[in-house]
Amino acid sequence: MASRPHKVLSYAYKQMTKQDLNILMEHYESLEDPKFRDDIIEDLTYLTTFGLEDEIRDNTVVESIQLIKYGQIIEQNVEQVKKGQKNQVNVRMVTGDHIETAKAIALRVGIVSQEEKDLDGIALTGALFRERIGKYQKYWDKEYQEWRIKFSSSKRFNSVKSKLRIIARATAEDKLLLIQGIKQEGGLVAMSGYSTSDATALKMANVGLSMGSGCTIAKDNADLVILDNDFKSINYSI
């Protein structure tokens, strides 16, 4: 279902008294503690799994990505982009979705081709991305008033970045690493987002673009707000 692409959800349940739940919660300082999650989901009764289809908005997204990447609309199937056509801009997808869902959507909109999507290094989970770039330190730069990254090997980061088109199951940390890594190597970054987890990355990007339907925190940290929620409008913005 993930590769169709559908967002896959499963339902399961168990019965607990409110008193038992309160006792369990008192054992943990934070409800984000992985051990708390493990205790909550232990001994569940499985009900069902289903997939939700999140439709791509007509052809305008495909055309917009082509305009951003190549500076023109290519009159042919997205999977058969002109050989030798040089990218003007690298378009990457950074998402919390399952990696197969991310690859399927990236293929549909032209971020990757059929030949590219299964190549090593093109699509990585956030965990694998962090593993491949190696050790790093995050520190606050008082001069630039932003978080910066000191990589143990910039060459290693650049090697990963040069192939990378998709980060799936991404965290806010992954977005920060990618954006600051590119900026520190002299690159320029425009990023679109709409959720709370996008806020820091939107602020760190050279141009942060929040969708009009995004949360207030994302919009407050963006340079521009796309009021019509249309990806096509990004072309006119940048």
Phi, psi and omega in degrees: 000323181298325184277001183282323005253133175238149172277118189267127179234141175238146178245135174208163183209165165207158181262131176221148173280156179299325180296316179296322179295316179297320178297317180297317182294330181292342181281348186236140179288329181224141177286353176275355180299125180304329180291326176296316178300317180299319180293320181294318186270005178288139176061040176280155172259118183288137178251299184194165174231138177214165181242139177256130179269123178253095189292143176279137183288105178027206186273355185295328179294315180301312181294322180295318180294322177296318178298318179293317184287314190245350183079009180199162176269127181268120186277069176192176182300140181304327183284352182235048180301142185311127178292138180085355179289118185278133176292135171272328180222138174274121178259126181235149176252125176238113192218159175273356183292164173302147186297325180289324176295315181299317181294320181295318179291317179300325177292316182298323185265356174093015175289324174229160175263169178302321182289329184279325198300333181254008177288147180297131176093348180287313180238124180229150168284163178302319181297318180289324176301312180295324179295319184285329180281346177084189185290149180207162175234136177257130180218156181270121180268111183293326182293314182269351181055051179202163175285135176234163186239131173253107181275142176295332178213104177296327179298321180293317177299314182297325178295319178292314183299322185297331180265332192296130174235337185221131166242119180254161184050043186279149175252170176300327178297319180298319180296317179296316180300315182294312183295311181291326177299316179293314181298318183291343176263011176094005180275164176248139185233126167249135183226138173251146180192174183211350187254171178302321182292347179271348191303309182297317180295321178298321180288324183284333182295153175300321174226116177258125183241115178257141175287149182299333179275001182290169181288162183300321182297318178297314181295324180294333182262001181266157175277326181224146176245124180275096190295329183270003179058022183257123181302330181300328182295339178298325179302319181285337182282324186250000000 
